Amino acid sequence: MSEQDIKVEVQEVLDKLRPFLLRDGGDCELVDVEDGIVKLRLLGACGSCPSSTITLKAGIERALLEEVPGVVEVEQVF
């Protein structure tokens, strides 16, 4: 699967997760995908929340690993 295909699938999963982030006053933005590593920027309340690492790893990363072949990790970028 090409990185462009992975980006499209990642965006689809993020769109499904977005209502949960928005409900808490946050959001996320797909920055890039390189070698299976998804780079996300957390926005709004999520950007400064002490639980943002848990949101990123336990929530977003878990969903992407389950649903998008080729994703190996999710990293937060600032």
PAZAPA-4460 file (N, C-alpha, C; in steps of 0.05 Angstrom, whole numbers, plus 32768, in hexadecimal, padded with zeros to 4 digits):
% residues 78
    n_x    n_y    n_z   ca_x   ca_y   ca_z    c_x    c_y    c_z   seq   type   mol
   8011   7FE8   8000   8000   8000   8000   8012   8019   8000     1      M     A
   800C   802C   7FEF   801C   8044   7FED   8016   8057   8004     2      S     A
   8029   8069   8009   8025   807C   801F   800C   808D   801A     3      E     A
   8006   8093   8000   7FEE   80A3   7FFA   7FD5   8093   8002     4      Q     A
   7FD5   8079   7FFC   7FBE   8068   8003   7FBB   8067   8022     5      D     A
   7FD2   8065   8030   7FD1   8065   804D   7FC6   807F   8057     6      I     A
   7FCE   8095   804C   7FC4   80B0   8055   7FA6   80B1   8052     7      K     A
   7F9C   80A7   803B   7F7F   80A8   8037   7F70   8098   804C     8      V     A
   7F7A   8080   8052   7F6E   806F   8066   7F70   807A   8082     9      E     A
   7F88   8086   8088   7F8C   8092   80A2   7F78   80A9   80A6    10      V     A
   7F74   80B9   8091   7F62   80D0   8093   7F45   80C6   8098    11      Q     A
   7F3E   80B0   808B   7F23   80A5   808F   7F1F   809C   80AC    12      E     A
   7F33   8090   80B8   7F31   8087   80D4   7F30   80A0   80E6    13      V     A
   7F41   80B4   80E1   7F41   80CC   80F1   7F26   80DA   80EF    14      L     A
   7F19   80DA   80D8   7EFF   80E6   80D5   7EEA   80D8   80E7    15      D     A
   7EED   80BD   80EB   7EDB   80AF   80FC   7EE0   80B5   811A    16      K     A
   7EF9   80BB   8121   7F01   80C1   813C   7EFC   80DE   8144    17      L     A
   7EFB   80EF   812F   7EFA   810C   8134   7EE3   8115   8146    18      R     A
   7ECB   810A   8144   7EB5   8113   8156   7EBC   8110   8173    19      P     A
   7ECB   80FB   817A   7ED2   80F7   8196   7EE6   810C   819F    20      F     A
   7EF9   8114   818E   7F0C   8129   8194   7EFE   8144   8197    21      L     A
   7EEC   8149   8183   7EDE   8163   8183   7ECC   8166   819C    22      L     A
   7EC1   8150   81A5   7EB0   8151   81BD   7EBF   815B   81D5    23      R     A
   7ED9   8155   81D6   7EEA   815E   81EC   7EF9   8178   81E6    24      D     A
   7EF2   8185   81D0   7EFE   819F   81C9   7F18   819D   81BA    25      G     A
   7F1E   8185   81AF   7F37   8182   81A0   7F32   8179   8184    26      G     A
   7F48   8173   8176   7F48   8169   815B   7F64   815E   8155    27      D     A
   7F67   8153   813D   7F82   814A   8135   7F85   814F   8117    28      C     A
   7F9D   8152   810F   7FA4   8158   80F3   7FB9   8144   80E9    29      E     A
   7FB4   8137   80D3   7FC8   8125   80C7   7FDD   8137   80BA    30      L     A
   7FF6   8134   80C4   800C   8143   80B9   801A   8134   80A2    31      V     A
   8020   811A   80A7   802E   810A   8093   802D   80ED   809B    32      D     A
   8034   80DC   8087   8039   80C0   808C   8054   80B9   807F    33      V     A
   8067   80AF   808F   8081   80A7   8085   8088   808C   8090    34      E     A
   808D   8079   807D   8095   805E   8085   8082   8051   8099    35      D     A
   8068   8056   8096   8055   804A   80A8   8051   8059   80C2    36      G     A
   805F   806F   80C6   805C   8080   80DE   804A   8097   80D8    37      I     A
   8034   8098   80E5   8020   80AD   80E2   8027   80C4   80F4    38      V     A
   802A   80DC   80E9   8031   80F4   80F8   8018   8105   80FB    39      K     A
   800F   8109   8114   7FF7   8118   811A   7FFD   8131   812B    40      L     A
   7FEE   8146   8126   7FEF   815D   8137   7FD4   815E   8146    41      R     A
   7FD6   815E   8161   7FBE   8161   8171   7FB7   817F   8174    42      L     A
   7F9E   8185   8171   7F95   81A1   8171   7F82   81A7   8187    43      L     A
   7F7E   81C1   818C   7F6A   81C9   81A0   7F71   81BF   81BC    44      G     A
   7F5D   81B6   81CA   7F61   81AC   81E5   7F74   8194   81E6    45      A     A
   7F74   8184   81D0   7F85   816C   81CF   7FA2   8173   81CF    46      C     A
   7FA9   818A   81C4   7FC5   8192   81C2   7FD2   8197   81DC    47      G     A
   7FC3   81A0   81F0   7FCE   81A7   820A   7FC4   8195   8220    48      S     A
   7FB5   8181   821A   7FAA   816F   822E   7FBF   815C   8239    49      C     A
   7FC0   8159   8253   7FD3   8146   825F   7FCF   8129   8256    50      P     A
   7FB7   8123   824D   7FB0   8108   8244   7FB4   8104   8226    51      S     A
   7FC0   8118   8219   7FC2   8116   81FC   7FD3   80FE   81F2    52      S     A
   7FE7   80F7   8201   7FF7   80DF   81FA   7FE6   80C6   81FB    53      T     A
   7FD5   80C4   820F   7FC3   80AD   8211   7FAF   80AD   81FA    54      I     A
   7FA4   80C5   81F4   7F91   80C7   81DD   7F9F   80BE   81C3    55      T     A
   7FB8   80C7   81C0   7FC6   80C1   81A7   7FCD   80A4   81A5    56      L     A
   7FD8   8098   81BA   7FE2   807C   81B9   7FCB   8068   81BD    57      K     A
   7FBB   806C   81D2   7FA7   8058   81D8   7F8E   805A   81C7    58      A     A
   7F89   8072   81BD   7F71   8076   81AD   7F77   8076   818F    59      G     A
   7F84   808B   8186   7F89   808F   8169   7F9B   807A   815E    60      I     A
   7FB2   8075   816B   7FC5   8062   8160   7FB9   8046   815F    61      E     A
   7FAB   803E   8174   7F9E   8023   8174   7F8B   8020   815D    62      R     A
   7F7A   8034   8159   7F67   8033   8143   7F75   8031   8127    63      A     A
   7F8A   8041   8124   7F98   8041   810A   7FA7   8026   8106    64      L     A
   7FB3   801B   811B   7FC1   8001   8118   7FAD   7FEB   8110    65      L     A
   7F95   7FED   811C   7F81   7FD8   8116   7F75   7FDB   80FA    66      E     A
   7F72   7FF4   80F1   7F62   7FF8   80D8   7F72   7FFE   80BF    67      E     A
   7F8B   8006   80C2   7F9A   800F   80AA   7FB4   7FFE   80A8    68      V     A
   7FB4   7FEB   8094   7FCC   7FDB   8090   7FE4   7FEE   8088    69      P     A
   7FFB   7FE9   8094   8012   7FF9   808D   8019   800D   80A3    70      G     A
   8006   8013   80B4   800C   8026   80CA   801B   8016   80E0    71      V     A
   8031   8021   80E9   8041   8014   80FE   8042   8024   8118    72      V     A
   803D   803E   8116   803F   804F   812E   8032   806A   8128    73      E     A
   802A   8078   813D   8020   8093   813B   8031   80A5   814D    74      V     A
   803A   80BB   8141   804A   80CE   8150   803C   80E9   8151    75      E     A
   803F   80F7   8167   8034   8112   8169   804A   8126   8160    76      Q     A
   8042   8138   814F   8054   814E   8147   8048   8168   8150    77      V     A
   805A   817C   8155   8050   8195   8160   8054   81AB   814C    78      F     A
***
